[in-house]
Amino acid sequence: MQQKFTDLAPRCPEYAGACVTNIVPSLLGPSGTAELPEFFPALARNARQVVLLVIDGLGWHQLRDRVAARPTLAPTLAAMQGGSITTVSPTTTVTALTSIATGATPGEHGLVGYRIDFSGRVVQMLRWGDAQGDARRRLPPRDVQPCPPFLGASVPVLSKAEFDGTAFTESHLRGSRMHSWRAASSLAVDVQHLLVRGEQFVYCYYDGVDKIAHERGFGEYYDAELAAADRIVSDIAAVLPRDAVLLVTADHGQVMVGKHTMFLHEEVTSHLFMQ
């Protein structure tokens, strides 16, 4: 049974507590995994090696709804310890991924939306382009987003090859050691190699769930993608050495809005510079 749009009450980000902004600072801070906040699973405490897997678009509620109806759909994810935490506002990929990597709020890192108005020219931040094309020269990624990712540490990052070298990647993952993958099956292999080499922290990003949910909704294609994502999680968990832990989170969730589209009142829209 899917959660209805009308069942969801608005929630504000808990920037001082259980929020995606506090994952990386907690793991890479001076105390490491010895003193983690209460919202971390107990298994993460005192882990010597940590793999953080960000599955784009896989919210807590949509996962629980799906596995409650079909327990065998994503058995590995369903069996993991954990609970819900808040994301940032606005809950869009550009903003939330930057907050996860930097530990900064949107107001601090500056990537406050999917599209941002820069002096009258609207830039789509994933492409880092506007109507005139690539905006990287006019808007250098390091200048637009000033917060260093991963507390300034150079950590290994496993991400899709097509994202390597993009302006958005430079803005929120600069200074990282990029390990690009072309097939999702490579993730577990690369993770194993990095852990065997002694890496204490590995960051992984997977975008398939978000992409399919946007394009196909919460139907059979989504179920197939959720099962594929669960296999990725299972494969990574299988290669973890002793005293290592896999943490899975998302940048945001998704809700099937259906016919419950909300329109802002004209008293609000009349004050907007552009829509």
N, C-alpha and C positions, 0 to 999 in steps of 0.2 A: 504494500500500500504506500503510495507516494504522499509526502507531506504537501498539504495544500498551501497555496500562496497566502490565503487568509488566516492560516494557523500561525503564521510567523509574526512575532512581535519585534519591533525595531530593537537593535542592540547597538550600543556604543562600544568602540574599541577600548579595551582595558590596557591602555598603554603602560600603566604602572604594574601590571600583573600578567595574567594569562593572555598573552598576545603574541602574534608572530614576530613582533619587533624584539622580543626578549629571548628568542631561541638562540641565535648565534652569539649575542653577548654573554649569555649564561654559559654556553659550551666553551667559548674561547677566552673567557675572562680569567682573572688571576687564580680563582679557585678551581677552574675546570669543572669536571663532573663530580667533584667531591661535595660541592654545595650547590645543588641545583634547586630552582624554585619548585614548589609543590606541584605545579601542573605537569612537570616531567614524569614519565613513567618511572617506577621504582627501579626497574632494570637498568636504567641509564646511569644511575649513581655509581660513581667510582669506576666507570668503564674506562679502559685504557685507550681504546680506539672507537671513534664515532663516525658512522656514515649517516649523513642527513640527506634523505631523499624527499624532494619537493615534487609532488604530483599536482600539476596545475589543474585547478578547477574541481578537485575532489573534496567537497565539503563534508563535514562530519555527519550532518543530518541526512544528506542524500545517500551517503554510504550506508548508514544504519538502516534507512528505509529499504534499501535494495537488498541487503543481506538478511534482513528480517523476513522478507518475502521469499528469498531464495538463498538459504544458508550456504549452499555449495557453489554459489556464483563467484565469491571472492573469499575463500576459506582462510587464507593467510592474513589478509587485512582484518577479517572478522575476529580472528583469534588474538590479535595484538592487544597489548595493554594500552590504555590511554583514555582520553576524553576530549571534549570540545574546548577550543580556545578561540579567541576573537582574532579577526584580521583587522586591517586598517580601513580607513574611509578616505577616499572611495575604494570600493573593493574591486579594483581592476588589476589585471596582470602587471602592467608597467609599474604601478604604484606599489603593489604588494610585494612583488619580487624584489624590488629595490629596498623595501623596508626589511625584508627577511635578510638580505645580504649585508646591509649596512647597520641594522639595528636601529635605524632612525625612523621617526614618524614622517608622513608625507610633507608636513610643513617644514621639516628640517632638511630633507633631501631634495625637495623641489619638484619631483616628478609626480604631480598631483592629479594626473588623469591620463586617459587613453589619448585624448587630444588636448593640447595646451595652446593658448593664444600667446604668441610672442610678437608684440608690437603690431597687432592687426593681421598677422599671418598665422593660421592655425596649423600646427604641426602634429602629425600622427606619430606618437612617440615610439611605437614598435618598429616602424619603418624609418623613423627619424627624418620624415620628409613632409613637404607641403605641396601645394598646387604647382609650385615651380620646380619640384624635384627634391633631390637630396639636400638636407639642411645641415650637414655635418660641418662644413666650413663656417657657416654663419653661426652655428650653435655647437661649439666643441663639447663633446659629451662630458669631459672632465670639468668644464666650467659650469655647465647646466646642473650637473649632479656632483656636488663637492665632497660628499661624505665618503670616506674610504670604506670599501667592503671588508668584512671579516676582521674588523678592528685593526686593519692595516697589515694583517698577516697574508703571506702568499700561500694559499691553500690550493690543493688540486680540485678542479671543477670538471665534472663530466656532464657535457651538454651536447645537444644535437649539432652535427657538423654545419648545418645551414645557418646556425646562429653565430658561428665563430667569425670574429672580425667585424660584426655589425656595430653600429653606433650605440644601440641600446646595451649590448653586451659590454662594450667599453665603459659605458656610464655606470653600470651597477656591478660589474665583475672585474674591473681593471686590477691589474697586479696579480691576478690569479694564474695558476698554471693550468692552462686549458687542455683537456683531453677529450677531443671530439669523437662522437660515435655516429655511425651511419645507420646501424640497425640496433634496436632496443636490446636484442640478445647479447650485445657486446657489453652492456652495462655491468653485469655481474662479473664478467671476465676482467674488465678493467678495474673494478673495485677490488677484486682479489689480488691483482698485481700490486696495487697501491698499498693495500694493507700488509702484504708480505714484505714490501719495501720499508715498512715501519711508519707509514703516514698515520698521524694521530687523528686527523679530521679529514673527511672526504665529503664534498658537496656534490649531489647529483640532481639533475633536473629532467623531468619527463612531462611532455606537453600533450600527450595523446588524449587523455580524458577530456580536457577542456576543449580541444579541437572538435572531437566527435559530438560532445554535448551541444556545442554552439551550432554545428551543422545539421545534426540529426535529432536533437532532443533526447528525452529519456526513454527511448524505445529499445528495440532489439540490437541496434548498432551500439548503443551505449552499453548494454549488457555485455556484448562481445568485447568492447574496449575495456570495461571494468575487469573482466576475466583476464585479459591480456596484461593489464597493469598489475593485477594480483600475482601473475606469474613472474613478472619482473621483481616484485617484492620478495617472493618465495626464492627466486634464484639468488638474489643478493644475500638473503638471510642464510642460505645454505653454504655460502663461502666465508662466513664470518669466523675468524679465529676465536679462541677462548678470550674472554674479557673484552670483546668488542660488542657493540650494540648498533642496531639499525633503528633510526628514528624516521618516521614517515609523517610528513605534514603537507599542507596545501597552502597556496597563496590566498585562495578564496573558495567559496562554494558556489553552487548554482541552484536556482529555483525555477520550476516550470510555472511561468506566469499565466499562460493560457489566455483567457479573455479578461483577466484582471489587470489590464493595463491602466496605469495611473498617469494622469496628465496634470501638470502644474497649473494652478489657477492663474488667470491673466494678471492678477495683482502681483504675482511673483515674476512671471515671464516678461512683464513690461519693464522690469529692471535689468533684464539680461542684455549684455552687449551683443551677443550672437547666440544662435542655437544650432 
